[in-house]
Amino acid sequence: MGGLFALLAGVGFLAMAGTLAYQAYLYLKYGYWVGISVTYACGAYLEWDWCNVPKDWLGVYNMLSMFNAGVFAFVVSVLACWIAIAIEEGK
């Protein structure tokens, strides 16, 4: 079980690095920062309709729209690391 959370942590770190690198690339190319929110990433890459046109849970949608997808992936990966360490220490 700890390995699953470790894998999730690794994927989260890669997602964070990729998102921030892509944003830095766009900034260097066009001269302005392009924000990639969690809802934009979910709507564009996962094709989740709720992220494009929410009909309920509007507060959650607004909160996720404010967070950068890379930072959100980093927070999720840190939590996954913490859980993986706790599971491994519990064995």
Secondary structure, DSSP 8 states (H G I E B T S, - for coil): -HHHHHHHHHHHHHHHHHHHHHHHHHHHHHSS----BHHHHHHHHS--HHHHS-SS-HHHHHHHHHSBHHHHHHHHHHHHHHHHHHHHHH-
